[in-house]
Structures are given as structure tokens and as C-alpha cells.
Amino acid sequence: MPDRRDPPIPPWKKPTPKSSKPVSKLSPLARAAAEARAKAAGRRYPNLVDNLWAARQTFEEAGSADFPPDPPEF
């Protein structure tokens, strides 16, 4: 009999994690990257997945040559 696993829970259905560090907003660079990723995917505004992706990225100063970073290919 095959191993039956439950499908992963999507991020929007997961409860908010209880963390000891304070919640912070996206930096202007991260926000611009999320907006660029959403635009590349054909969306007007960034969704939760775009914002989560941008929050995990590390961004250089605004003067870097590859700003905003290229969104990953789907």
C-alpha cells in the first residue's frame, strides 16, 4: 500500500506563527521586488506569496545594477 500523506497546507490557510521577534514591514526594496514579481506574473498587485518571497530575499542598496531582482520563472 502506498504511503498516503496529507497535501501541504497553503500559506494563506496556516495560522500566524507566534514569534518572539516583532513583526516588521517590507523594506522599500523588498516591496518594489514583490511588485515587480507580481507584474511579471501578470497581476496588478503583489499577493501573499509575492510578499513572502520578497521577505525572504536579501537586497543590496538601490544603486545595484540588478534592481529590482529578476523574478524566478514558474
C-alpha positions in Angstrom: 0.0 0.0 0.0 1.5 3.4 -0.9 2.3 5.9 1.8 -0.6 8.4 1.8 0.4 11.8 3.0 -1.7 14.8 3.5 -1.1 17.6 1.0 0.8 20.6 2.3 -1.3 23.4 3.7 -1.1 26.6 1.6 0.4 29.7 3.3 -2.9 31.6 3.4 -4.5 28.8 5.5 -1.7 28.4 8.0 -2.1 30.2 11.4 0.1 33.2 12.1 3.3 31.9 13.8 3.9 33.1 17.3 7.3 34.6 17.3 9.5 36.3 19.8 10.7 38.9 17.4 8.5 41.8 16.5 6.6 41.9 13.1 8.2 44.2 10.6 7.0 45.6 7.3 8.7 45.0 4.0 11.5 47.4 3.2 11.0 49.7 0.2 13.4 47.5 -1.8 11.5 44.3 -0.9 8.2 45.9 -1.7 9.4 47.0 -5.1 10.7 43.5 -5.8 7.3 42.0 -4.8 5.6 44.4 -7.1 7.9 43.6 -10.0 7.4 39.9 -9.4 3.6 40.4 -9.5 3.8 42.5 -12.6 5.9 39.8 -14.3 3.3 37.2 -13.5 0.5 39.4 -14.9 -1.0 40.6 -11.6 -1.8 44.2 -10.7 -0.7 43.9 -7.1 1.6 41.6 -5.2 -0.2 38.7 -3.4 0.8 36.9 -0.2 3.2 34.6 -2.0 5.0 37.5 -3.6 5.3 39.3 -0.3 6.6 36.1 1.4 9.1 35.6 -1.3 10.3 39.2 -1.0 10.6 39.0 2.8 13.0 36.1 2.4 15.3 37.8 -0.1 18.3 39.9 0.8 18.6 43.1 -1.2 21.6 45.3 -1.9 21.5 49.1 -2.0 19.2 50.7 -4.5 22.1 51.6 -6.7 22.9 48.0 -7.6 22.8 47.0 -11.3 20.2 44.2 -10.9 17.5 46.1 -9.1 14.7 45.0 -8.9 15.9 41.4 -8.9 14.6 39.2 -11.7 11.6 37.2 -10.5 12.0 33.4 -10.6 10.5 31.5 -13.6 7.4 29.5 -12.8 
